């Protein structure tokens, strides 16, 4: 059974669950209920990295988006989510993790509703960006709350194992669920589906989660904004290079703005008393190499998701549901290979060997993907 809350999380006069006995809030603050709230929130956040993919052809036809504009349906969410993740974690430390978690969930649900009602491409892209901001607020606070509520020991190990499993399963679930909703109802339901889930998480979370102690400190807002907007500008340059050419004004300006902002980010982090990304972390060659490798692999994987979503439906004429199911070998192989690496290879082989072999296999698979033609079979 999950362990009770730590002493630090109990209000005066409360029981181990965190609230006075006999009340609804006391019953809802049982660790199992709390864990269900956190896991559901994490599933919803991870789900949205892939649930939209299978709906892309339908979104493009419905909102008359260009090919480059369509890519931003994915990029708008991932960039704001990843770019503001550290700032979201900092906000939880300074303002209270419960408050920031619930704020993120509320923003995520509201922006999902707006996205489902979108009447133009810009409206959908704005909603996706807002979803990313909500996810960046909710996700780090969720994990922090998990480690705060469950003390060290078997309870915390089980909780984190479930959290990791949900995170890993979210991508595969999103692909299939996105295809199912698009085929049976409408592409708009890949957005609407988050609304009842988000409302339920918010309502139960208000009762089940106890606020954490706040810390003193400052926000590195400049660092967060320059890094996020800088990365967004570089991505815009890459997208426009494919459609307008490498020497097109929009491509050149995007790269110049992006690189300038990223240079400003580095300068800001060097001077900041409490930087959003301490540069000393990048001085560790092992950590930096591992993070860069993982980033490149995931960039290739999400690019492949985008391409195959269009290929399966527009070229091979699969239904949305069949297209979603066609993706399953990818997350299945990710899950199996991660289990093989963690349980068998790591400890028997040098970590460097395992990592380089993994990168080589990922690179080879992406290279093979470049050979796909309109006559290629599944």
C-alpha positions, 0 to 999 in steps of 0.5 A: 500500500502507498505510504502516508503523507510526510509530517511536513504535509499535515495541517495542524490537527490533521491525520496522516492523510493531511485533513481532519477525519470524517470529511470528504477532503480527508477521504480524497487525500488518501495517497491512492487518490492523490496518485491517481490525480498525478498520473492522470495529469501526466498522461494527459500532458504526454498524450498531447505530444502525439494525439494530434499527429493522426488528425493532421490531414483532417486539420489541414483540410478543415482549416486550410493550413499550408504544409509549414503551418501544419507543422506548427500544430505540433511545434507550438505545443512542444516548444512552449512545453519544453522551453518553459519547463524549467520556469514552471518548476521554478514557479512551483518552488516560489509560489507553491506546487499545488497552486502552479499544478492546478493553474497549469491544469486549468490553462491546459483544459481551457486552451484545449476547449479553445483549440477544439472550437478553432475556426482558423489556423492561428486560433488553433496554433495559439491554443496549442501554445497555451496548452504547452504553457499549461503543461510546462506549469503542471508537469514539473509540479506533479513530479515534485508533489509526488516526491514530497507526498511519498517519503523515501522507501517502497511507496515512493519507488512504486509511485515513481515507477507508475509515473514513468510507465504512464509517461512512456505509454502516453505517446502510444496511447495518443497515436491510437486515441487520436486515430479513433477520435478522428475517425469516429467523431471529428479531429476536434475531439483530439482537443475536446477530450482533454476538457473533461479529464482536465476538469476532473483532475482540477476538481479532485486535485483541489481537494486531494493535494496539500500545498507545499512550503514556498521558497524565497527566490527570483524568476529568470523570466528573461532567460526562459523567454530568450531560450524559448523564443530563440529556439522557436525562431530557429525551428521556424527557419528550418521549416521555412528553409524546406518550403521557401529555400535557405536563402529566402528572407524569412529563413535568413531572418529567422535564423539570425533572430533565433541565434541572437536570442540564444546568444542573449540567453547564454549571456543572461544565464552567466549573469543571473543570480538564479538562472533557469539553466545553470551553465555549470550543468553543461560543463559536464561532458557526459550529461551534455552529450547524453542530453544532446543525443537524446534531443536529436533522437527525439527530434528525429522521432517526432519529425518521423511521426509528422511525416508518417501521419501524412504518408499513411493517410494521404499516400497509402489512404489508411483510415485515421484509426488504421494510421494510428495502429500503424505507429504502434511498432515505434513505441513498442520497440522503444519500450522493449529496447529501454527494458533491454538496455536497463535490465540487461545491457547496462552493467554488463557493457560500458554506458558509452557503448550502449549509448553509441550503439543506440544512437547508431541504430536510431540514425540508421532507421531515420536514414532508411526512412529517407528512402520511402517513396509513394510506392513504398509498402507498409 
